[in-house]
Amino acid sequence: YKTQLSYDYGADVIVKKKNSDLSAIVQCKHRSSAKKAISETAVDEVLKSVSHYDLDAPKLFVVTNGGLATSRCRDNAAKNNVALILRDDLLSVEKIIGSELA
C-alpha cells in the first residue's frame, strides 16, 4: 500500500506478502535528470522508517528515476542491507522486490 503524502516516516510504499510475515519498505526519490545522484539521506530515511511500521524485519529499498547514487549512498546502503534500484533497473522493480519476498 502507498503511505500518506506527508509524515510518512521515510516510507513511500509498504509491500506485504499475503499469508506471510515477509514485507518491504520502499523509499522513492524523483530526480529531474538521470544525471542527478541520490545521496545517503535517502538510505537514512528508509532506515528510520523501520521503527514506525509494525513489520517483522522488512526488506528495505530505495528506488529512483535517477541513474546515479553517491559513493556515500552506496556505502551506507551496503552497510545497512538496503537495496538501491536506479533508473536502469526500474522496468524490473516488480521482479526485484518480488524475488526478495519469495
C-alpha positions as CSV (number, residue, x, y, z in Angstrom):
1,Y,0.0,0.0,0.0
2,K,1.0,3.6,-0.6
3,T,1.7,5.7,2.5
4,Q,0.3,9.1,3.1
5,L,1.8,12.0,1.2
6,S,3.4,13.7,4.2
7,Y,4.6,12.4,7.6
8,D,5.3,9.0,6.0
9,Y,8.3,8.5,8.2
10,G,10.6,7.8,5.2
11,A,8.4,5.2,3.5
12,D,6.5,5.7,0.3
13,V,5.3,2.2,-0.3
14,I,4.8,-0.8,2.1
15,V,4.7,-4.2,0.5
16,K,3.4,-7.2,2.3
17,K,3.3,-10.8,1.0
18,K,-0.1,-12.4,1.6
19,N,-0.3,-15.1,4.3
20,S,3.3,-14.3,5.3
21,D,5.4,-12.1,7.5
22,L,7.6,-11.1,4.6
23,S,7.5,-7.4,3.9
24,A,9.3,-4.5,2.3
25,I,9.6,-0.7,2.8
26,V,10.3,1.4,-0.3
27,Q,11.5,4.9,-0.3
28,C,11.1,6.6,-3.7
29,K,13.2,9.5,-4.9
30,H,12.4,11.5,-8.0
31,R,15.2,13.3,-9.8
32,S,14.7,15.9,-12.6
33,S,17.6,14.5,-14.5
34,A,19.0,11.0,-14.9
35,K,22.4,12.6,-14.1
36,K,21.3,13.8,-10.7
37,A,22.5,11.4,-8.0
38,I,20.7,10.4,-4.8
39,S,22.5,10.9,-1.6
40,E,22.9,8.9,1.6
41,T,19.9,10.8,3.0
42,A,17.6,8.5,1.0
43,V,19.1,5.5,2.7
44,D,18.9,7.2,6.1
45,E,15.2,7.9,5.5
46,V,14.2,4.3,4.8
47,L,16.3,3.1,7.8
48,K,14.4,5.5,10.1
49,S,11.0,4.3,8.8
50,V,11.5,0.8,10.2
51,S,10.7,1.9,13.7
52,H,7.4,3.5,12.6
53,Y,5.8,0.5,10.9
54,D,4.8,-2.8,12.6
55,L,6.7,-5.1,10.3
56,D,8.9,-8.1,11.1
57,A,12.4,-7.5,9.6
58,P,11.3,-5.8,6.4
59,K,13.5,-5.7,3.3
60,L,14.5,-2.1,2.5
61,F,14.6,-0.4,-0.9
62,V,15.4,3.0,-2.3
63,V,14.0,3.4,-5.8
64,T,14.9,6.4,-8.0
65,N,14.4,7.5,-11.6
66,G,18.0,8.9,-11.3
67,G,20.8,7.0,-12.8
68,L,23.4,7.7,-10.1
69,A,24.0,7.3,-6.3
70,T,26.8,9.0,-4.5
71,S,29.6,6.7,-3.1
72,R,28.4,7.6,0.4
73,C,24.9,6.5,-0.5
74,R,26.2,3.2,-2.0
75,D,28.4,2.6,1.1
76,N,25.5,3.4,3.5
77,A,23.1,1.1,1.6
78,A,25.6,-1.8,1.5
79,K,26.4,-1.4,5.2
80,N,22.7,-1.5,6.1
81,N,21.5,-4.0,3.6
82,V,19.3,-1.5,1.7
83,A,18.8,-2.3,-2.0
84,L,19.3,0.6,-4.4
85,I,17.2,0.5,-7.5
86,L,18.3,3.1,-10.0
87,R,17.0,4.2,-13.4
88,D,18.2,1.3,-15.4
89,D,16.5,-1.2,-13.1
90,L,13.1,0.5,-13.0
91,L,11.5,-1.8,-15.5
92,S,12.5,-4.7,-13.3
93,V,11.4,-3.3,-10.0
94,E,8.5,-5.6,-9.5
95,K,10.7,-8.7,-10.2
96,I,13.5,-7.4,-7.9
97,I,11.2,-6.7,-4.9
98,G,9.1,-9.8,-5.6
99,S,12.2,-12.0,-5.6
100,E,13.2,-10.6,-2.2
101,L,9.9,-11.6,-0.8
102,A,9.8,-15.0,-2.3
